[in-house]
Amino acid sequence: MLLSEREMAPVADGLANSQFLRDVLAGLQTRPRAIPARWFYDRRGSELFEAITELPEYYPSRTERALLAEHGKEIAAIAGAGRVVVEFGSGSSAKTPLLLSAIEPAAYIPIDISGDFLRESAAALGRSFPSLRIQPLEADFTGPLSLPAAHGAPRLGFFPGSTIGNLVAPAAVDLLRAMAGTLGESALLLIGIDRVKDDKVLVPAYNDASGVTAAFNLNLLHRINRELEGTVPVKAFEHLAHWNDFASRIEMHLRATKDVQFTVAGRPFSLKKGETLHTENSIKYGPRDARVLLRAGGWEPVAEWSDRESLFSLILAAASPMPSAP
Ligand code: AVJ
């Protein structure tokens, strides 16, 4: 039985309009318990993610960076100069200079949910590219976006890091279609997609020896305590990462190591020892899987690059005109 609105403890003032709060409350009430991965990225979470990208076990970042460095000229040859580069989930913009220096863009629009981090990263990038127009946009890129006017310049979407892997197939397709709408006519999309591989390589990338990924995962609970008046006993949770082969994804969970009770914005919750909270999916794609996904989302792959070990792929795709036979 659900409690009526009136019987529920009132949500503290000032939190009532928080999407984070709504997602956390809903996620703790559903079974299995799950909170969307986007809520990892407060400032601390963004910093921990940057630390993850430097870990020896975390192959995606360095592999993608090497692909961008090696194939920048080919990307530029297809994209041409004068495009507006729009980066979805730009974070520290660590890979962006590799792309920007290869393609002579007209402007750069980084989009990120972590506002302070976004502005600092944009300012730092501006020091390396003093003549480039940079227009940061603080937004959740899975929602509707309105970009500054393009002045006729075609756009190049940049979606690196295999962030698409956080989204289950219908949500990934919706996002790709929304990007096609946002980017407009004659757009291109350069997307990084992580490949299916041996779980002896995959699992350590999400369960590193130094515990940075564990801290990243557990930071979600600290963030709930900081921002949502939570009383979550963070010490009573442990980080879990496993490969779900049937779903082709790494799953991250937080597991209660004993029976726990806590409140979030005044609402009571409890987990029995061993129960988990699902915090992230990181879906991995075979080469054909990735191309089908892009086509389903309205993008036709035009070029693809991967490293010698096929760890990671970069795909350049063109916005498809509306479907027509054959
Ligand atoms: C930023 C979503 C691509 O799934 O590999 C890294 C996030 N989570 N380690 C990924 C992440 C744990 C990352 N993405």
Boltz pocket constraint, residues with backbone or C-beta under 6 A from the ligand:
constraints:
  - pocket:
      binder: B
      contacts: [[A, 52], [A, 60], [A, 160], [A, 161], [A, 162], [A, 163], [A, 164], [A, 165], [A, 166], [A, 205], [A, 206], [A, 213], [A, 216], [A, 280], [A, 281], [A, 282]]
      max_distance: 6.0
